[in-house]
Amino acid sequence: MFTFSKLKILPLAALTLASSAIVLAAVLKGPPTAKGDGVWITVHWDSDDETGVVGYEIARKSGLDGPYIVLVPSLRAKGSNSSYDYVDETAFRTTSTFYRYRITAIYSNGTRSDPYEAGVSLSTNSVRRTWGSIKAMFR
């Protein structure tokens, strides 16, 4: 049986959830970018309000289909209004020419933001790809 006092709580709970979603959505200043130079891919993003953010998860998907692979489980947050660059040195190991990156903010309370995504095409020749694989073995 509903009472008048229970009905007051429902709008308050809905307002709290809506305001939380707004805070979670305002982590980055626009979408991230991904640029390739023929060997490496650099993913760049600028943060806005990082209140409560402890880090970022970076994941990559090769091609248009398939799963995301987590490359960095938690890149430490620097603080509000910071710039970030992640250089992916492992993209040349795959045979794909299109990559999609997903950046997700991780909060101190364990929640996560909606993912931000950026895509890039990368073309490398087989000699460069092989040489990059050999160099990576000795790191």
Secondary structure in CASP SS format (residue, H / E / C, confidence):
PFRMAT SS
TARGET T0000
AUTHOR 0000-0000-0000
METHOD secondary structure of the structure
MODEL  1
M C 1.00
F C 1.00
T C 1.00
F H 1.00
S H 1.00
K H 1.00
L H 1.00
K H 1.00
I H 1.00
L H 1.00
P H 1.00
L H 1.00
A H 1.00
A H 1.00
L H 1.00
T H 1.00
L H 1.00
A H 1.00
S H 1.00
S H 1.00
A H 1.00
I H 1.00
V H 1.00
L H 1.00
A H 1.00
A C 1.00
V C 1.00
L E 1.00
K C 1.00
G C 1.00
P C 1.00
P C 1.00
T E 1.00
A E 1.00
K E 1.00
G E 1.00
D C 1.00
G C 1.00
V C 1.00
W C 1.00
I E 1.00
T E 1.00
V E 1.00
H E 1.00
W E 1.00
D E 1.00
S E 1.00
D C 1.00
D C 1.00
E C 1.00
T C 1.00
G C 1.00
V E 1.00
V E 1.00
G E 1.00
Y E 1.00
E E 1.00
I E 1.00
A E 1.00
R E 1.00
K E 1.00
S E 1.00
G C 1.00
L C 1.00
D C 1.00
G C 1.00
P C 1.00
Y C 1.00
I E 1.00
V E 1.00
L E 1.00
V E 1.00
P E 1.00
S E 1.00
L E 1.00
R E 1.00
A C 1.00
K C 1.00
G C 1.00
S C 1.00
N C 1.00
S C 1.00
S E 1.00
Y E 1.00
D E 1.00
Y E 1.00
V E 1.00
D E 1.00
E C 1.00
T C 1.00
A H 1.00
F H 1.00
R H 1.00
T C 1.00
T C 1.00
S C 1.00
T C 1.00
F E 1.00
Y E 1.00
R E 1.00
Y E 1.00
R E 1.00
I E 1.00
T E 1.00
A E 1.00
I E 1.00
Y E 1.00
S C 1.00
N C 1.00
G C 1.00
T C 1.00
R E 1.00
S C 1.00
D C 1.00
P C 1.00
Y E 1.00
E E 1.00
A E 1.00
G E 1.00
V E 1.00
S E 1.00
L C 1.00
S C 1.00
T C 1.00
N C 1.00
S H 1.00
V H 1.00
R H 1.00
R H 1.00
T H 1.00
W H 1.00
G H 1.00
S H 1.00
I H 1.00
K H 1.00
A H 1.00
M H 1.00
F C 1.00
R C 1.00
END
